[in-house]
Every structure is written in C-alpha cells, then in structure tokens.
Amino acid sequence: MWRDWRLFIPKTVTVLRQGYGPRDFRADLIAGLTVAIVALPLAMALAIASGTTPDVGLVTAVIAGFLISALGGSRFQIGGPTGAFVVIVYGVITRYGYDGLLMATLMAGGILIVAGLLRVGTLIKYIPDPVTTGFTSGIAVIILASQVKDFFGLTADKVPAEFVPKLQALWAARDSLSVPGLALAAACLTAILLLRRYAPRVPGFLLVTIAAAVAVMALKLPVDTIGTRFGGVAAQLPMPNLSFWSWDKAQDLLPSALTIALLAGVESLLSAVVADQMTGARHRSNIELVAQGVANVASAAFGGLPATGAIARTATNVRTGARSPIAGMAHALFILLFMLVLAPVMKFVPLAALAAILVVVALNMAEIHRFRLILGTTHGDRAVLLATFALTVLVDLTVAIEVGMVMAAFLFMHRMAGLATIDGGEPVIEADRDDLERREPRYAPNFGLPSDVAVITFRGPLFFGSASVLKDAFDQIGAKRRVYILRLEETPMVDPTGAFALRDFLKRVLDDGAQVLVSGASRAVMRTLLRTIESDVLRRARFVRAFEDAKRRAMSGEEDESNATS
C-alpha cells in the first residue's frame, strides 16, 4: 500500500527530503526569473487571444503556475495558460460568457483530480501522434487566424468565432488596414525570429515587447495598446469567488470541461516527458494530473483561465539550470511581482507586438516537420491526421479529438488483426488481403504427422478484430481430420470474442468425433478461456504445455484424461 501511495507524493516533497541547499535555491531563483520574463508577455497575449483581458492571463500564470509546480509530479514543470486552450476558451466565452468558462475550468479541474486518483495518467500516453499533431496543428492555424486583426491593425466590430466566417469578416474589413500597425507587427515578428536564431538565450518576447512599447510612446504611433483597448492591467490579485457557479449550466458545459481536462492532461504529461528527456529524471504522471486539477480549480476561483504544463517554458526552465519545483514556484512569484510593480506601464504595450508573439507561438505549435513526416507514412495515419486537423479548424476541437481517437482505434484494431495469421499445415492462411494483393499460397510441412492430423498455428492476439480471420480459416481446413492440434504459443492474449470463436471451432470438431489438442496456451489465455467457454467443452479438449507433447499424443492416439481444466 505504501508503495502505491508514493506515486502521489509531490516532487517538491521528494526534493526537500533528498536535501536542498543554498546553491540549489540560487539556481532555481535564476531559472524562475528567466522563465517569468518569457511568460509575462506570453500570458497577456494568450489571454487577449482567448477573448479576455491581459490581467486574467497573468492571474492564471501566478495562481496555476505556483500550484502546478508545488503539487505536481515533475521537478521542472512550468504551468500556466497555453496556446492549446485559446480555441476552446474563445468558443466557451462566446457561447456561455465568462462565467461559463470559469464553470468549465472548475469542472475540468475536478475531472483531472479524479483522473489522477484513478491513475488515468498512465493511459493518456496512448493517444497517438496523428491525433495530437492534427489538433495542435489545427489550433495553430486558428491562432494565426485570430491574430490577423491585430497584426494588420484591422477595424472590425464583431469577428465570429468560427474559422470560415472569421476569415470572411476579416476580408470584408481589409480596407481598414493600418500601415503603422502592420509595420510594427512585422518588425516585432522579424526581431523575435532573428533573436531566436542568432541570440537564443536573449528573452526575445520581453525585449521586443518593451521595445515596441517604447516606440509607441516615443513616436506616438496610432496603434491599439493594452491601455486603449482594456484600460490597463490590474496591480493586484482578485479575491477568490465561486459566485459564478450555476447548476443549470453544468450539464451544457460538461463537454467543454471534458475537452479542457483532456487537453490539460495530454499537454502537461507531454511537457513532463520533454523535461524527463532533457534531464534524465522521471515524473509521476498521476500526481501531476491531480496537481493540474487543483491548479485549474484554483484558477477558476480567482477568475483565471484553464492552465496546463507549458512545453516551451518548461524547456526554458531546464536549460537555465533549474534544480527543483522551487523554480516554477519562483516563476509565479516573479510574475506577481511584475504585476504589482509594472502594471502602470503595461498599458503602453501595443497589441501588434502581442500579435507577433502569438504568431511565433502558432508557428511553433504547427509542428510542420512532424506533420509532413506523418503525411509520408501509411494511408491510415494520414487519414487520422488530416481528419483531426480539418475538424479542429472547421468544426470543433471536441469533435476532432473524438473522431480522431475513434479512427485511430479502428486503425489499431485493423493492424492488430493483420498481425493474426493461421498456418493450417497445408496452405498458410493469412489475414484479409485485397484481391489485388493476393500471393501464391505458401506451403508448410505437416511436421512429420499423418495426413489425418491437422496442425493449426494461430499467431497474434485473438481478439474481436481477428476473430473473423480465425472463423474463415477454420472453414477452409478442408476434409475432416482425426486429430486437430491448435497451437497457441504465439498468442499473447484472448478476449471474449476470440474465445467464443475458439469455442465454436471446438464444438464443431468435437461434435464430429475428432480429438482436439491445444498446446502452449499461456496462463493469461487460459484464464480467459476458463471464464468464457463452457466447462463441458473445455473438458473434451486436451491442453498440453508444448507442441511436442501434442505431436506425441496425436501419433500414439493417447486419450489421457488430464487437461488444464482439472
């Protein structure tokens, strides 16, 4: 029991138990300050792109960022608002208002806590790359579309949330293009990209944001700023408040909450894996989900956005020498300090600069190289990728993930069924193939056994995806035999559907008076057979450990009554 509970101990506790000194604290402070400098403009930009105010993004980075690091299962995880949530947040606010978003975030937090306690963290890693790449690339396209207005300085009263209507509305407002705004955004984007290429250690986001604000003040550029659109940034944290909760809306918001929870879980664990790969450490996935849940509940209580582990900020934390979760906690406290001290000057930050930052974020999210690689793989993976991508952009992220996962599951089952083959002693019978792909049948010797003995070797998992292969193969065995030897040495598992198919075969040949010898069935396979096949059928078959035993019995005509069911 204690070993199980250790999986839910936060990494902060582990680090402090192992010993934590002044040098470690100094390194964590430096790393936390560096990440805070990166996160400050990014949190504001993501909040604006999500359809809310910049101070909401800062509140999220402070509250959720602190709790994710303090309670999580990774030494290096940095939490806060991320680009993956922009689409969902914008859609929920548009449809249900900001109170609806807070409810969905709170519910998502509860779902994550339960998922962590149920150890679902070990299952999220099975979401395939074509699905994650498809929806992250789709989100990147939507973020790019959402920044067209501020990047080009367009004037549009109401821009729809849907992708195609949004593009139509932006195109209709093309005559309102602001040359100063476009020039400033293009200059910021160019500067960020150049700094990333030639001076990657320089905090490009913050440097460009400061430079753009100074340029706006000095040159009196006629562009939108945080001050002109939002009135500035609050210099304090709000008090926690749950008055937004309404039971009447809970059911309607459940799908959005599930989507937020899924994205938060996937991205946080992906971020933790990236940190593990960079450092050689190992995270605890289930307590990480619990921490993400607590952080999202707290973020909603303080009026913040959904939060999760941020891959880029976590990687920055590692590269700048972080030693423990204290660095992530320090990053949140530094952002709070910036809010308290710099709030009066943040109103001069131009929205064009924040739009340039989000363009870079979207380009990073797009994973163009990985997208191209998957396009060059199999037809099935390509279909999953493109379907998830298209549905994310054109329909809805929830639908995209659901359809992508269902398609990926069917693709997996098809591939697993394709691994299942049967050698019938004469022609080798393989899994379904298209007529155009049929080859000449291969022949295998009958292992030196008489012609009235059939050897049937099943390879691969015997599950509902391959049960039809088994049934078809049995139908093609041909003339009735005296003895059937069924080899299961290469069958790692059997599910109920596969067991029922096996039962049908056993009943058919046993009722015809033939003898059946089953060799090499593992304990796991036997457990399933004992639970799903009637005992009177199993008693009539003979279960032996090895194929050589089955051959000897078939040759001698033994009728030993001992079997695996006794």
N, C-alpha and C positions, 0 to 999 in steps of 0.2 A: 504493500500500500504506500509506504513512504517513497519508494522509487517512482511510483506513479505521480505522487504529489510534487516531486521535484521538478516535473515538467512544467509546473505552473508557478515556479519561483521566478520573479523578475530578474533580469540580468544585473540590474543595479545592486540587488542584494548579493548576488554571486560575486560581483566585482569587489564590493566592500568587504566581504568575508575573506577574499583572497589577498587583501592588502591593497591599500590605496594611499599613496603618499603625495607630498607637495609637488614633486615633478610631474606626476600624473595629472594633478589638478591644473598646473600651469599649462600643460599641453592641451587639456580639454578646454580651458578658457580661450586659448588662441584659436582652436578649431571652432568653438562655438561662436566666437566673434566673426570669424571669416564666413561661416555659413549664414549668420544673421545678416551680414552685408549683402550676400547673394539673395537671401529670402525676402528682404524688406521690399524692394520694388516689385518682386515677383508676386508676393502675396496681394499687393494692391492691384496689380494688373489682372490677376486671376479673378479677384472679387468683382472688378468692373466688367470683365468679360462674362461673368456669371449673371450679370443683371442686377448687381447690388452695389454698395458703396465701398471705397477702398479701406476704410477703417474696419469693416467686417472681416476682410481678409487678414488684417493684422491681428485682430482678436482671435481668429482661428489659429494663426501661427503661434500665438502666445499660449493659449489655453490647451489646445490639442497637441501642439508641439511639445509642451512640457510633459504632459501626461503620457504620451506615446513613448517618450524616452525613459521616463521614470518607471513606468509599469511594464514595459514591453520585454520581449524575449530576445532582442538583438542589442549588442553592445554599441552599434553605430547608427541605428535608425534615426533619421530626421523626419518628423511628421509635420503636416500642415496641409493647406489647400493645394490641389494639383490640377493639372490640365484635364485629366480624365473626367473630372466632375463637372466641368464647365457646361457641357451639353445637358446633362441631367438637371443641374441646378437651374439653369436658364429656363428649361422646359417646365419644371415644377413651379418656379416663381410665376411664370407666365400663366399657368393654368390654375394654381391654387393660392397664389400670393405668397408673401414671405413667411407668414405663419405656417402655411402648408409645408414649406421647405424645412422649417425648424421641426415640425412634427415628423417628417420623413427622416430627417437626420437622427432624431431621438430614437425612432423605431429601428433604424438601421444599426444604431449603437447597441440596442438591446439584442438584436439578431446576432450581431458579431460576438457579444458576450456569451450567448447561449451556444453559438457555433464553436467558440473556443473551448468551452467547458465540455462539449460533446466530442472534442478532438477532431473537428472537421478540417482543421488546419493541415492535416496530413493528406487530405483528399483534394484540396484546391489545386495542388501542383499538377493534377492530372488534366487540367484544361489545356488543350493542345495549342501549339504555336499558331496555326492558321486562324484560330478563333481570336486569340489575344492580339495578333498582328492585324487582323482585319478590323477589329473595333478600335484599336489605338490609332491606326492609320485613318479610319473614318472620323474619329474625334479630331485628329489633326486637321483634316480638311474643313470640318465645321468651325474649328477655332480660327483658321485662316479666313473663312468667310465672315466670321463675326468681327474681325478686325479691319475689314475693308473700309468701313465707315470712318473710323478714327484715323486709319493710316492715310486715307486720301482726303480727310477733312470734309467729308460729305455732310450735307444738312438733310436729315430725314427724320420726320417727326416720329413715325412708328414703323419699326422694322420687324417683320414677322419672325417667329422662331424657326419655322420650317425652312429647309435648305433652299428649295427652288423658289418659293415666294420671297425669301430673303434676297436672293440674287436679283430677282425681278425688281424688287423695291429699290435696291442699291443702284441698279442700272437706270431706273427711272430718275434717280437723284444725281446722275452723273454730271449734270450741268452746274451743280453746286460745289464742284471740286475746289479745294483750297490749295493754291500753289505753295504758300508758306508751310501749311500743314504737311503736304506731301513731301516737300523738300526736307523738312525737319525729320519726319519719319524715315525717309530714305537715308539721311545722314546718320541717324541713330542705328539703323539696321546695319549699314556698312561698317560703322565703327565697332559694333558688337562682334560682327563676323571677323573683322581684322584683328581685334584684340584676342578673340578665341584662337585664331590661327597663329599669331606671332607673339602673343603675350598671354598664354592661357592661365597664368597664375594671377593676373590682374582681375579684380572683380568688375568685369565689363558692364554688367547690368547697372550696378550702382553708379559707376563712373559716368556712364552715358546718361543716366537719369539726372545726375547733378549737373552735368554739362548742358543738357537740354534745358533744365530749369533756369540756369544762369543765362543762357542765350535768350530765352523768352523774356526774362526780366530786363536784360541789358538792351536788347534790340526792340523790345515792346512788340513782339510778333503777335499778329492777330490769330491766335490758335486757342483751342479749348484746353483748359487746365483742370486739375482736380478742384481748384477753388471756384472756377466759373461754372462747373457743372454740378459739383457736390457741396460746395461751400466750405471745403476743407476737411481735415481729419481730426477726430476727437482725441483729446490728450489724456484719456483715461479709459480704464476698462469698465464696461457696464456691469451692473449687479445681476446675478443670476435670477432668472424669471421663467416660470413654466406656465404663465397665463395663456400662452398660445395654444395649449393642448385642447383638442375638441374630439370627443369620441365619435361624433357624427362623421368626421372626415377620415377617421383612422382606416376604415376599410378601403376607401378610394385611394389612399396614399400608400397602401401596403406594397403594390407592385414597384413604385418608385423607391420605397425603403429597401426592398429586396435587391434592386439593382444597385443602389448605393452600397449596401452591405457587400454584395458580390465584388464590386469594383474595388472597394476598400480592402477587402480580404486578399484579392488577387494581387493588387499593386503593392500592398505592404509586404506580402511574402516574397514577391519578385524582388523588391528592394532589399529585403533582408538577405536573399540569396546572393544578390550582387555584392553586398558587403562581405558575406562569407567568402565569396570567390576572391575578393581583393585582399582579405586578411588571413584566410585560413581558419577563421572562427566558425562556430556553429550556433545558429539561432534556435530558439524554442518557438515553434510555429503556433502552438495553441495558446500560450500565454500572450503571444504577440496579437492574436485575434482578440483576446479579452481586453488587452490594453487599447487596441483600436476602438473597441466598443465603448469602453469607459470614456475615451477621449471624445468620441462623437456625441455621446450623451451630454458631456460637459460643454462641448462646443455649442450644442443646441441651446442649453440652458443659458449660456452667455450671449446668445444671439449670433453665433458664428455659423460657418459653412461646414459641410462634410469634410473630413480630413482623412488622410492615409499617409503611409510612408512614401516619401518622395525620392525616387531613384537618383536623380541628378544631385540633389542636396546631400543625400546620404553618401554618394561617391565623393563629393567635395569634402565632407566631414572626415572620411577615411584618408583622403590624400593630404589633408592638412594636419594629420598626426593625432587624431582623436584616440583616446585610450579607453573610454567607457561611456555609458549613457549620460554621464555628467555633462559631456559636450553638448548633447542635444538639449538638455535642460538649460544649459547656459545660453544656447542659441535663442531659446524662447525668452529668457530674461533680458537678453540684449535687445531683442525686438521690442519688448515692453519699454525698455529704457529709451530707445529711439522714438517710440510713440510719445512718451512724456516730454522729451526734450525737443524733438524736431517737428512736432505737429504744426507749429505756426508757419514753417517754411515749406511743408509738403504741399500746400495749396498751389504752389507755383509749378509743380511738376506737370508737364504737358501730356495730354493723353496720347499724342502721336508717339512719344517716347515709349510709353507703356504698350502701345500697339506694336511697336517694333520688337519689344521684348517678347511679346506673345507670338509673334511671327517666328522668332527663333525657337521658342518652346514647341510650336507646332511642327516646325521642320525636324526637330529632334524626335518628337513623338511619331512622326510619319514612318520611321524605320524603313526608308526606301530600299536600302540594300537587302534587308530581310524580306521585304515584300517581293522584290524581284527574284530572290532565291526560291521562295515558295511557289511563285508562278512557274518556275522551271522544273518543278517536281511532278508529282502524279496528277492525273485529271481530278481525282477525288479531293486532294488537298487544295488544288487550285479552285475548285468549286466552293469549298468551305470558306476559303479566304475571300473570294470575290462576293459571295453571298453575304457574309458578315459585314464586309466593307460597305457594300451597296445599301444594305438595310440600315446600317448605322447612319449613313449620310442622308438617305432618302426617307426612311420610315421612323425608326425609334431604336434607341440603344437596347432597351429591354427585349424587343422582338429580335434584334440582331443577335444578341447573345443566346437567346432561346433557340432560334433556328440554327445558329452556328453549332451549338452543342449537340442538337439532335442530329444534324448532318454528320458531325464528327463521330458521334456514337454509331450511326449506321455504317459509316465508312470503316470504323474499327471492327465492327462485327463482320462486315464483308471480308476484311483482311484476315481476321481470325478464322473464319470459315474456309478461306482459301488455303490456310495452313493445314487444315484437316484433310488427310488423304487416307485411302484404304488400299492395301495390297491384298488382292484376293487369291494369291497363289498362282493364278494364271495371268490374265491381263491386269496390269496395275490400274486401278480405278482412281482417278484424281477428282478434285473438287470441280464444280461447274466451270466450264470454259466456253467461250463463244465458239460457234461453229467454225469461224474463220481461223481460230487459233488451235483447232484440234491437231494433235500429232498422231503419228502411228503409235499404237499401244505398245508399251514395254512389257516384256515377259520376265517373270521371276521363277526360279526353280521352286518346286514344292517341298524344298527342304528334305528331299530323300524319302518323303512319305508316300504311301499308296494313293492312287487316284481317288479312292473313296473317302479321303481325308482332305478337308478344305482348311487352309490357313488364312485367316483374315487378320491383317495387321492395321490397327487404327492409329494414326499419328495426329497429334494435336489435341486441343481441348474439345471435348464432346459436349457442346452447349447448343442452345437453341439456334444459333447461326449455322452450325454444322450438322444438325440432326437430319436435315433433308439429304445431305450427302451420304450419311450412314444408311438411310432408308433406301435411297436409289441404288447404292452399292449392293445391299442385300438382295434387291430384286434382280440384280444381274449376276448372281452367283452361278446360276445355271442349274444343272441336274442335281437331284437330291444326293446328299453325301451321308455316309455312315457316321462320321465324326466331324465336328466343326471346332477348330481351335481359334479362339478370339484372343488376339494379343493386345494388351493394353499397357505395355511397358512404357510407351511414349505418349501416354495420355495423362497429362498433369491434373486435369480436373474434369468433373462431370456435373452438369446442372440438371434440374428435374426434367427438362425437355429431352436432353440427351439420354437420361436414364429411362424415360418412357420409351424412346426409340429403341434402346437396347432391350428393354422388356418385351417389346413387340417382336423383335427378332428371336429372342429366347423362346417365347411361347410358340412361335411359328415352327421352329425347327424341333423343339422338344415334343410338340404335339404330333409331329411327323415321325416320331420314334428315333430321332437322331440323338447322339451324345454330344454335349457341349462342354468344352474345356476352356476356361478363362484363365489366362496367365498374366502375371505381372501387374495386377491391379494394386495401386498404392493404397495406403490406409485412408487417405482423403477420398479417393474414388470409392472405396468400399463403404465408407460411412454414408455417402450419398446414395449408393445402391441399396443399402440396408434400410434407409429411410423412405425410399420411393418405390421400390419393387416388392411385390408381394412375396412373403417368405416361402410360399409353396413353389413359386417359380425359381427362386434362388436355390432352394434345396435340390432341385432336379439338375442344376448345373454343377460343374466341378470347378472349383477355384484352386489353382496351384500357383506356387511362387514364381517358377521360371518356365520358360518355353521348353527347355529340355525335359522337364518333368511331364509337360503336356505331350510332347512327342513320344516319350516312353509309354505313357498310358494309351495313347492312340494306337501305337504299334502292337501293344500287348493285349489291348481290349480290356484293360482293367476297369472294374466297376466299384472302385473304392468309394465308400460312403462318406468319407471325411471331406468336408468342404469348409469354406471360410465362414459359413453362417452358423456352424455348430459351436 
